[in-house]
């Protein structure tokens, strides 16, 4: 995917594509920066300061990234604390955009480029930080989902193992997980109220 030269930056909205993973961020900011940085607040701070030094005073950065759960939320919160606008994008929409642009390869660096181009083409606006209640509810939903998956695995295994000791352990795990799921569901109900 060819990118147009970054000639006039001063006074504009400037999009930065970020592909988020647990340990690193693939970043594409046109001619200003392309590469990977550690997924940490300190490295994000250095990136923002470095980009700021290269652009005019009137430039507004918008960091664009796909919604990936906990990792994207951490990056969103960190960049927000640094005073940066963050556009959280739907991964399906970005992927369809890539296909429409005939970008079939999927690497972190290519994804960062596609994310940036998508945000730029759609003039994406910053996504507000969810309220603490909404964040806690989102976390509870993800936790419940994970516990349910573990429980299904334990139930399935308890039906196919041949040893009674293993079957008993798996049934204990099932009961434990059922109690934890109930605890999370109660917390979710309280948050909704």
Secondary structure, DSSP 8 states (H G I E B T S, - for coil): ---------TTSEEEEEEEE-SSEEEEE-TTS-EEEEESSHHHHHHHHHHHHHHS-TT-EEEEEEE--SHHHHHHHHHHHHTT-EEEEE-HHHHHHHHHHTT-----HHHHHHHHHHHHHHTT--------HHHHHHHHHHHHHHHHHHHHHHHHHHHHH---HHHHHHHHHHHHHHHHHHHHHHHHHHHHH-
